[in-house]
Amino acid sequence: MKNTLQNDLVLRAARGENIERYPVWLMRQAGRILPEYRAVRSSLSGFKELVETPRFAAEVTVQPVDILGVDAAIIFSDILVVPEAMGLEYQMLESKGPWFEKTIKTEEDLKYAEVDFDVEDRLGYVLEAIKLTNQELNGRVPLIGFAGAPWTIFCYMIEGHGSKTFSESRKMLYTNPVLAHNLMDRITKVTIKYLQAQIKAGAHMVQVFDSWAGILGTEQYATFSMPYLKQIADAIQEVPLTIFSKGAMSSLEDIANLDCNTIGLDWNMDIPEFRKVIGDKRTIQGNLDPCALYSTHDEVKKLTNKLLDSFTSKRHIVNLGHGVYPDVDPEKVKTFIQTVKDYAIKY
């Protein structure tokens, strides 16, 4: 499949190769906004059954390619499959989000952070979903695999649920940095094996989501996240790698020095300013404000064109600055996508 893609725009853009137009896809495009997704979801017991059943995960992964016309599919899964595989089982509670009954608080709790296990066995349902998805796509577009960044996974393993501050996680960086580094190292080792398994299964590209990067100060991010992102970037060489560190504005230049292809920017980050800093050595992904899609169709076109006009290089993959919100009209998403497709590259 990897060598017979009909549309490889996103891969070429990531590698800095020539493109005839900018590629476009959306984070969280697989699900949420589509009635077709909700129909599949309603036939199951819940979110986790959908994630863990390859044929259904593959079905909802392909839906946005068929319905929205995006230039890449991203496998339907969850970043929390990694801590679960390591030994911390999670539940996805309706209207509340993820919940872990057990958490990591002491060295003894590291028994819930296993490293020496067969990733392809415990996370085989994701790998099977990747294989089935590629069969369904039949080479139409690339398939993106993903994992959570070690810091973001660390937050959930310490707190056991979502949080506005993740103060328990940040507290550990001060009170027990040795344990913090030990856990981060374990998460990193498993994440590398997991991403490599996804690539082996057929992922054409992979993305690392550091969703909670912005809650750390610059120095703490340099100490407790960057070394582990570097390990991942150094290990993943077979396919293009994107790193999306939401909110880590002061660390972007350091992130751009990692051995990755693409840097994801959230909607608070200025593309022209970042481009001045990094030149053409990395591709930029992003970064329309997801709320822009609540505008009228004409305004969505205007805002999308304004974003595209800010580019000074071909090294761009168009996306939102975060995941698409669940109550956005899919027709507005189509307007966004079509506007990108209609835009003539000036460089």
C-alpha positions in Angstrom: 0.0 0.0 0.0 2.8 2.4 0.9 4.1 2.5 -2.6 0.8 2.7 -4.5 -0.9 5.7 -3.1 -3.1 7.7 -5.5 -2.9 10.8 -3.3 0.4 11.2 -1.4 0.2 15.0 -1.0 0.5 14.9 2.8 3.6 12.8 2.7 5.3 14.9 0.1 4.4 18.1 2.1 5.8 16.5 5.2 9.1 15.6 3.5 9.4 19.1 1.9 8.9 17.8 -1.6 7.1 19.5 -4.4 3.3 19.7 -4.1 0.7 21.0 -6.6 -1.6 22.1 -3.7 -1.6 22.1 0.0 -2.9 18.9 1.6 -5.7 19.2 4.3 -7.0 16.9 7.0 -8.5 17.5 10.5 -7.6 16.3 13.9 -10.5 14.3 15.4 -12.0 14.0 11.9 -12.8 10.4 12.5 -16.0 10.7 14.4 -17.6 13.5 16.5 -19.2 15.6 13.7 -20.5 12.9 11.4 -23.9 11.4 11.7 -22.5 8.3 10.1 -20.1 8.0 13.0 -22.8 8.4 15.6 -24.8 5.7 13.9 -21.9 3.2 14.3 -21.3 4.4 17.9 -24.9 4.0 18.9 -24.9 0.4 17.9 -22.1 -0.4 20.4 -21.8 -0.4 24.2 -19.5 2.7 24.2 -16.4 4.4 23.0 -14.0 1.7 24.1 -15.8 -1.0 22.2 -15.4 1.1 19.1 -11.7 1.6 19.7 -11.1 -2.1 20.5 -13.2 -3.6 17.6 -11.0 -3.3 14.4 -13.8 -3.5 11.8 -15.7 -0.7 13.4 -12.6 1.4 14.1 -11.7 1.0 10.4 -15.2 1.9 9.3 -15.2 5.3 11.1 -11.6 6.0 10.1 -12.6 5.8 6.4 -15.8 7.8 6.8 -14.2 11.3 6.6 -12.3 10.3 3.5 -15.5 9.3 1.8 -17.7 12.1 3.2 -15.4 15.1 3.7 -12.8 14.5 1.1 -9.7 14.9 3.3 -6.2 14.1 2.0 -5.4 11.7 4.8 -7.1 9.3 7.2 -6.1 9.0 10.9 -6.7 5.8 12.7 -9.6 5.9 15.1 -8.1 5.1 18.5 -7.2 6.8 21.8 -3.9 7.9 23.3 -4.9 6.1 26.5 -4.5 2.7 25.0 -0.8 3.0 25.9 -1.2 3.3 29.7 -3.8 0.6 29.6 -1.4 -1.8 27.8 1.2 -0.9 30.5 -1.2 -2.0 33.3 -3.5 1.0 34.1 -7.0 0.2 32.8 -9.2 3.1 32.0 -12.9 3.7 31.5 -14.4 6.4 29.2 -17.2 7.9 31.2 -20.0 9.6 29.3 -19.8 13.4 29.7 -16.9 13.1 32.1 -14.0 11.7 30.0 -11.3 9.2 31.0 -11.1 7.6 34.4 -8.4 5.4 35.9 -9.2 3.6 39.1 -5.5 3.1 39.8 -2.8 5.8 39.4 1.0 6.1 39.9 1.9 7.8 43.2 4.9 5.8 44.5 7.8 3.6 43.2 5.7 0.6 44.2 3.0 1.8 41.8 5.4 1.3 38.9 4.1 -2.3 38.7 1.2 -0.6 36.8 3.8 0.8 34.3 5.1 -2.3 32.6 7.6 -2.1 29.8 8.7 -5.6 29.0 5.6 -6.9 27.2 4.6 -7.7 23.6 3.1 -4.4 22.3 1.8 -6.2 19.2 -0.1 -8.6 21.4 -1.7 -6.1 23.8 -2.4 -3.5 21.2 -3.1 -5.9 18.4 -6.6 -4.5 17.9 -5.1 -1.1 16.8 -2.7 -2.8 14.4 -5.5 -4.9 12.9 -7.6 -1.8 12.5 -4.7 -0.2 10.6 -4.5 -3.2 8.3 -8.3 -3.2 7.7 -8.4 0.5 7.1 -5.7 0.3 4.4 -7.7 -2.4 2.7 -10.8 -0.2 2.7 -8.8 2.9 1.5 -7.2 0.9 -1.3 -4.5 3.4 -1.7 -6.7 6.5 -2.0 -5.0 8.5 0.7 -2.3 7.8 3.4 -3.2 6.5 6.8 -1.8 8.4 9.9 -1.0 6.5 13.1 -0.5 8.3 16.4 0.3 8.2 20.1 0.3 10.5 23.0 3.5 12.2 24.0 5.1 10.9 27.2 4.3 14.0 29.2 0.6 13.9 28.3 0.4 10.2 29.1 2.3 10.8 32.3 -0.4 13.3 33.4 -3.2 10.8 33.0 -1.2 8.0 34.8 -0.6 10.3 37.8 -4.0 12.1 38.0 -6.3 9.3 36.8 -8.5 11.7 34.9 -8.6 15.0 33.0 -7.7 18.2 34.8 -7.4 22.0 34.1 -4.1 22.2 36.0 -2.7 18.6 36.3 -1.3 19.9 39.6 -0.6 16.4 40.9 1.5 15.6 37.9 3.4 18.9 38.1 3.9 18.4 41.9 5.7 15.2 41.3 8.2 16.9 39.1 9.2 18.9 42.2 8.7 16.4 44.9 10.0 13.2 43.3 11.8 13.9 40.0 13.5 10.5 40.0 10.2 8.7 39.9 8.9 11.2 37.3 11.8 10.5 35.0 11.5 6.7 35.6 7.9 6.8 34.6 8.5 9.1 31.6 11.3 6.7 30.4 8.9 3.7 30.7 6.2 5.5 28.7 8.7 6.5 26.1 10.0 3.0 25.6 6.5 1.6 25.1 5.4 4.6 22.9 8.4 3.9 20.5 7.5 0.2 20.2 3.9 1.1 19.7 4.6 3.6 16.9 7.0 1.2 15.2 4.3 -1.5 15.4 1.8 0.9 13.7 4.3 1.6 10.9 4.9 -2.1 10.5 1.1 -2.6 10.3 0.8 0.0 7.5 0.7 3.6 8.9 2.2 5.9 6.3 2.9 8.7 8.8 2.7 9.1 12.6 1.8 12.0 14.9 2.7 12.5 18.5 0.1 14.5 20.5 1.4 16.5 23.5 -2.0 17.8 24.4 -0.9 19.1 27.9 2.5 20.6 26.8 1.2 24.1 27.6 0.8 23.6 31.3 4.6 23.3 31.8 7.0 26.2 32.0 9.8 26.4 29.5 12.5 24.9 31.8 10.3 22.1 33.0 9.3 21.2 29.4 13.0 21.2 28.5 13.7 18.8 31.4 10.6 16.5 31.5 9.4 16.4 27.9 12.0 17.3 25.3 14.4 14.5 26.1 11.7 12.0 25.7 10.3 13.6 22.5 13.9 13.4 21.2 14.1 9.7 21.9 10.9 9.2 19.9 12.0 11.4 17.0 15.4 9.7 16.8 13.7 6.2 16.8 11.0 6.9 14.2 12.8 7.2 10.8 10.8 5.0 8.5 7.9 7.4 7.9 7.3 11.1 8.3 6.8 12.2 12.0 4.7 15.1 13.2 5.0 16.5 16.7 2.1 18.6 18.0 2.8 20.2 21.4 -0.2 22.3 22.1 0.5 25.5 23.9 4.3 25.0 24.1 5.0 28.4 22.4 8.3 29.1 24.1 9.6 25.6 23.2 8.8 25.6 19.5 12.3 26.4 18.3 13.7 23.5 20.4 10.9 21.2 19.0 11.9 22.2 15.5 15.4 21.1 16.2 14.2 17.5 16.8 14.6 15.0 14.0 11.0 15.2 12.9 9.3 16.3 9.6 6.4 18.4 10.8 5.6 20.7 13.7 1.9 21.1 14.6 0.8 24.6 15.7 -2.3 25.4 17.7 -4.4 28.5 16.8 -2.6 30.8 19.3 0.7 30.3 17.4 1.7 32.7 14.6 2.7 30.8 11.4 4.7 33.6 9.7 6.7 34.3 12.9 7.5 30.6 13.4 8.4 30.3 9.8 10.9 33.1 10.2 12.5 31.2 13.1 12.8 27.8 11.5 13.1 28.7 7.8 12.2 25.8 5.5 13.8 23.0 7.5 10.4 21.7 8.8 6.8 21.5 7.6 4.2 23.4 9.6 0.8 21.8 10.3 -2.2 23.9 11.3 -3.7 26.1 12.5 -7.2 27.5 11.9 -9.1 28.2 15.1 -11.6 25.3 15.4 -14.2 27.9 16.4 -13.8 29.6 13.0 -15.9 26.7 11.6 -18.9 28.1 13.5 -18.9 31.1 11.1 -20.9 31.4 7.9 -19.7 29.5 4.8 -18.5 32.8 3.3 -16.6 33.7 6.5 -15.1 30.1 6.7 -13.8 30.7 3.1 -12.4 34.1 4.0 -10.7 32.9 7.2 -9.2 29.9 5.4 -7.9 32.0 2.6 -6.4 34.4 5.1 -4.6 31.5 6.7 -3.3 30.2 3.3 -2.2 33.7 2.3 0.0 33.8 5.4 2.1 30.8 4.1 5.5 31.7 2.7 6.5 28.2 1.8 5.2 25.0 0.3 6.0 23.2 3.5 2.5 23.2 5.0 -0.2 20.7 5.9 -3.4 22.5 6.5 -5.3 21.6 9.6 -7.1 23.1 12.6 -5.2 24.3 15.6 -6.8 21.5 17.6 -9.4 18.8 17.1 -12.7 19.7 15.3 -15.5 20.3 17.9 -18.4 17.8 17.9 -21.2 20.3 17.2 -19.6 21.8 14.1 -21.7 21.5 10.9 -20.0 19.0 8.6 -20.9 21.3 5.7 -18.7 24.0 7.1 -15.9 21.5 7.3 -16.4 20.7 3.6 -16.2 24.4 2.8 -12.9 24.6 4.7 -11.5 21.6 2.9 -12.7 22.7 -0.6 -11.3 26.2 0.0 -7.9 24.7 0.6 -8.2 22.5 -2.4 -9.1 25.4 -4.6 -6.3 27.6 -3.4 -3.4 28.2 -5.9 0.0 27.9 -4.2 2.1 31.1 -4.8 5.5 29.6 -4.2 
